[in-house]
Amino acid sequence: MNFKTLVTLILVTFTFTVFAQDINQAGEVYNEGNQAVKSGDFVTAIQKYEESIKVASALGAEGEQIVSGAKAQIPSLYYKIGAADYKEKNVDKAIGEFENAIKYGKEYGDTETVEKSEQIIPKLYYSKGNALYKEKKYDEALAVFKQSNELNPKYSRALWGMGLAYSKLKKYDEMDKSFSAALEIAQADGDEKMAAKIQKTGKQLLQSQGAGKLQSQAWDESLKYLNASLKYDDGDKDTYYYLALGYNGKQNWDEALKAVQKGLDLSTDENDEYKAKFYYEMGNAYKGKGMNTEACAAYTDASHGRFVESANYELKTVLKCN
């Protein structure tokens, strides 16, 4: 054996030995990752899998099995860490871990983990926003609810949260838009409980705002909010009474009469004392139209409970009804 052949043999033997050591090292580290998974130490497992990828990637085809095996584990481990963080109410950290699950899921081809993580992150932002809302940090809550909405525009609870925050910030037009969008999505999803919650709250807040504007005689604003409330509940008797007050305030007698009639149609099971408020506004509308005979009949029907004195004044002093 000549010197050249001897050197070549030594180099081949050395290379094979180093290769064998590297493949063994990669395998050992990979197995350490598997053991960490079994013990529930997902952070260590990720570290070991990443180390095995680094070593095995340098081995070419011989290391492909280890590389692919490690990559298959990492996205789901980040998901599991995120789930554990959320269970411990560490929302910010959980969001970061789910974002890692998405990042590595896309890089390593784990579409299932990507989809699950993308579905849960908006819910975590909603949870975070809800906590801020309970702390009365309404501006901060709104910003976080918006993040949830941006990530999933079809998530009704994010829009619901935005609406609540807008209401506390007295931005009622924005509140209405958010509630309206949330209601449409909840109904499309068949989420009856969420839809009912939105309808109840939307109606109450808009009706209250509209009724409040009546006291300052801001007729147009009042009517805007009251009419908006009807999309959440078009069967609320009091809303039609407030509408009648608003339309009479604007001297829009015909619309006032329509509102009164709708309120009376919804009040068939109520007693005369309850109906009196509608008949009183009916009398005001007919009086405004110059239809005194009809006004007298309406004021007569309004002569019950707290409206007796006012109705009698209109009957005897103003219209001088027979």
C-alpha positions in Angstrom: 0.0 0.0 0.0 1.6 3.3 -1.1 1.5 6.5 0.9 -1.2 8.1 -1.2 -3.6 5.2 -0.7 -2.9 5.1 3.0 -3.7 8.8 3.4 -6.9 8.3 1.4 -8.0 5.4 3.6 -7.2 7.3 6.8 -9.3 10.3 5.5 -12.3 8.1 4.6 -12.1 6.3 7.9 -12.0 9.6 9.8 -14.8 11.1 7.8 -17.0 8.0 8.4 -16.2 8.1 12.1 -17.2 11.9 12.3 -20.3 11.2 10.3 -21.3 8.3 12.6 -20.7 10.5 15.6 -22.8 13.3 14.2 -25.7 11.0 13.3 -25.6 9.4 16.7 -25.5 12.8 18.3 -28.5 14.0 16.3 -30.4 10.9 17.2 -29.5 11.2 20.9 -30.6 14.8 21.1 -33.8 13.9 19.2 -34.6 11.2 21.7 -34.0 13.6 24.5 -36.7 15.8 22.9 -39.0 12.8 22.9 -38.4 12.1 26.5 -39.0 15.8 27.4 -42.4 15.6 25.6 -43.3 12.5 27.6 -42.5 14.3 30.8 -44.5 17.4 29.8 -41.4 19.7 29.5 -42.4 21.2 26.2 -39.9 24.1 26.3 -37.0 21.7 26.7 -38.4 19.4 24.0 -38.4 22.3 21.5 -34.8 23.2 22.4 -33.7 19.6 21.9 -35.6 19.2 18.6 -34.1 22.5 17.3 -30.6 21.2 18.3 -31.2 17.9 16.5 -32.4 19.8 13.4 -29.2 21.8 13.4 -27.0 18.7 13.6 -29.0 16.5 11.3 -29.4 19.1 8.6 -25.6 19.1 8.0 -25.8 15.3 7.3 -27.8 15.6 4.1 -30.0 12.7 3.1 -28.9 10.7 6.1 -30.3 13.2 8.5 -33.6 13.9 6.8 -35.6 11.5 8.9 -34.5 13.2 12.1 -35.1 16.7 10.7 -38.6 15.9 9.5 -39.5 14.2 12.7 -38.3 17.2 14.8 -40.1 19.7 12.6 -43.3 17.8 12.9 -43.2 18.2 16.6 -42.3 21.8 17.2 -45.5 23.7 16.0 -47.8 21.6 18.1 -45.5 22.0 21.2 -45.8 25.7 20.9 -49.6 25.3 20.7 -49.5 23.2 23.9 -47.4 25.7 25.7 -49.9 28.5 24.7 -52.8 26.4 25.9 -51.2 25.9 29.3 -50.4 29.6 29.6 -54.0 30.5 28.8 -55.2 28.0 31.4 -53.0 29.9 33.9 -54.6 33.2 32.7 -51.2 34.3 31.3 -52.9 35.7 28.2 -50.1 37.8 26.7 -47.6 34.9 26.9 -50.2 32.5 25.5 -50.7 34.8 22.5 -47.0 34.8 21.9 -46.8 31.0 22.0 -49.7 30.6 19.6 -48.0 33.1 17.2 -44.9 30.9 17.4 -47.1 27.9 16.6 -48.4 29.7 13.5 -44.9 30.8 12.5 -43.3 27.3 12.7 -46.5 25.7 11.5 -46.2 27.6 8.2 -42.5 27.0 8.0 -42.8 23.3 8.7 -46.0 22.6 6.9 -48.3 21.9 9.9 -51.5 23.5 8.5 -53.7 21.9 11.2 -51.8 23.7 14.0 -51.7 26.9 12.1 -55.5 26.8 11.6 -56.2 26.0 15.3 -53.8 28.8 16.5 -55.4 31.3 14.1 -58.8 30.5 15.5 -57.8 30.9 19.1 -55.7 34.1 19.0 -58.7 36.4 18.4 -60.5 34.8 21.3 -57.5 35.5 23.5 -57.5 39.2 22.5 -61.2 39.2 23.3 -60.4 37.8 26.7 -57.7 40.4 27.3 -60.1 43.2 26.2 -62.8 41.9 28.5 -60.4 42.0 31.5 -59.5 45.6 30.6 -63.2 46.5 30.2 -63.9 45.2 33.7 -61.1 47.3 35.0 -62.9 50.3 33.4 -59.9 50.9 31.0 -62.3 51.5 28.1 -59.8 53.0 25.6 -57.3 50.2 26.1 -60.1 47.6 26.0 -61.4 49.0 22.7 -57.9 48.8 21.1 -57.6 45.2 22.1 -61.1 44.3 20.9 -60.2 45.9 17.6 -57.1 43.6 17.4 -59.4 40.6 17.8 -61.7 42.0 15.1 -58.8 42.6 12.7 -57.6 39.0 13.1 -61.1 37.6 12.6 -63.7 40.0 11.2 -66.4 37.2 11.6 -65.9 36.9 15.4 -69.1 38.4 16.8 -67.7 38.7 20.4 -65.0 41.0 19.3 -67.5 43.4 17.7 -69.7 43.0 20.8 -66.8 44.1 23.0 -66.1 47.0 20.7 -69.8 48.1 21.1 -69.6 47.9 24.9 -66.4 49.9 25.0 -67.8 52.5 22.6 -70.9 52.9 24.8 -68.7 53.7 27.9 -66.8 56.2 25.8 -70.2 57.7 24.8 -69.6 57.0 21.1 -73.1 55.8 20.4 -73.0 55.8 16.6 -69.9 53.6 16.6 -71.5 51.4 19.3 -74.5 50.9 17.1 -72.4 50.0 14.1 -70.4 47.4 16.1 -73.5 45.9 17.7 -75.3 45.7 14.3 -72.4 43.9 12.7 -72.0 41.6 15.7 -75.8 40.7 15.6 -75.6 39.9 11.9 -72.7 37.5 12.4 -74.2 35.9 15.5 -77.5 35.2 13.7 -75.6 33.8 10.7 -73.6 31.5 13.0 -76.8 30.4 14.8 -75.5 31.7 18.1 -78.8 32.5 19.6 -77.5 33.3 23.1 -75.1 35.9 21.7 -77.7 37.4 19.4 -80.2 37.7 22.3 -77.5 39.5 24.4 -76.7 41.9 21.6 -80.4 42.6 21.0 -81.2 43.3 24.6 -78.2 45.5 25.2 -78.4 47.4 21.9 -82.0 48.2 22.5 -81.6 49.3 26.1 -78.6 51.6 25.4 -80.1 53.2 22.3 -83.5 53.6 23.8 -82.0 55.2 26.9 -79.9 57.5 24.8 -82.9 58.5 22.7 -85.1 59.0 25.8 -82.5 61.2 27.3 -82.3 63.4 24.2 -86.1 64.0 24.5 -85.5 65.9 27.8 -83.3 68.4 26.1 -85.7 68.6 23.2 -83.0 67.3 20.8 -85.7 65.8 18.6 -83.5 64.7 15.7 -80.9 63.0 17.8 -83.6 61.4 19.9 -85.4 60.0 16.9 -82.1 58.8 15.4 -81.3 56.7 18.4 -84.9 55.5 19.0 -85.3 54.4 15.4 -81.9 52.7 15.5 -83.0 50.7 18.6 -85.8 49.1 16.6 -83.3 46.9 14.7 -82.5 45.2 18.0 -86.1 45.0 19.2 -89.1 46.3 17.1 -91.6 45.1 19.7 -90.8 47.3 22.6 -93.9 49.4 23.5 -92.0 52.1 25.3 -89.8 52.8 22.3 -92.9 53.7 20.3 -94.1 56.0 23.1 -90.8 57.8 23.0 -91.0 58.0 19.2 -94.4 59.6 19.5 -93.0 62.2 21.9 -90.2 62.9 19.5 -92.3 63.2 16.4 -94.8 65.4 18.2 -91.9 67.6 19.4 -90.9 68.0 15.7 -94.5 68.6 14.9 -94.4 65.6 12.6 -98.0 64.7 13.5 -98.5 61.8 11.0 -95.3 60.0 12.2 -96.4 60.5 15.8 -99.7 58.9 15.0 -98.1 55.9 13.4 -95.8 55.4 16.5 -98.8 55.8 18.8 -100.8 53.2 16.9 -97.9 50.8 16.9 -97.6 51.2 20.6 -101.3 50.6 21.2 -101.2 47.5 18.9 -98.5 46.1 21.2 -100.4 47.0 24.3 -103.7 45.1 23.9 -103.1 43.2 27.1 -102.3 46.3 29.1 -104.8 48.2 31.3 -106.3 51.6 30.5 -103.9 53.4 32.8 -100.9 52.1 30.9 -102.5 53.0 27.5 -103.3 56.5 28.6 -99.8 57.8 27.7 -100.3 56.7 24.1 -103.8 58.2 23.8 -102.4 61.5 25.3 -99.8 61.7 22.5 -102.5 60.8 20.0 -104.5 63.7 21.3 -101.5 66.0 20.9 -100.9 64.8 17.3 -104.6 65.3 16.3 -104.7 68.7 17.9 -101.6 69.7 16.0 -103.3 68.6 12.8 -106.3 70.6 13.6 -108.5 67.5 14.0 -110.2 68.5 17.2 -112.9 65.9 17.2 -110.4 63.1 17.0 -108.2 64.9 19.6 -111.1 65.1 22.0 -111.8 61.4 21.7 -108.1 60.6 22.3 -107.8 62.8 25.3 -110.9 61.2 26.7 -109.2 57.8 26.4 -106.2 59.3 28.0 -108.1 60.3 31.2 -106.5 57.6 33.4 -103.9 57.6 36.1 -101.2 60.3 35.9 -102.7 61.7 32.7 -106.1 62.6 34.2 -105.3 66.2 35.0 -103.5 67.0 31.8 -106.1 65.3 29.6 -109.0 67.1 31.4 -107.2 70.4 30.9 -107.0 69.8 27.1 -110.7 68.6 27.1 -112.2 71.4 29.1 -109.9 74.4 28.7 -108.0 74.1 25.4 -110.4 72.3 23.1 -113.6 72.8 25.1 -114.8 69.3 24.1 -118.5 68.5 24.6 
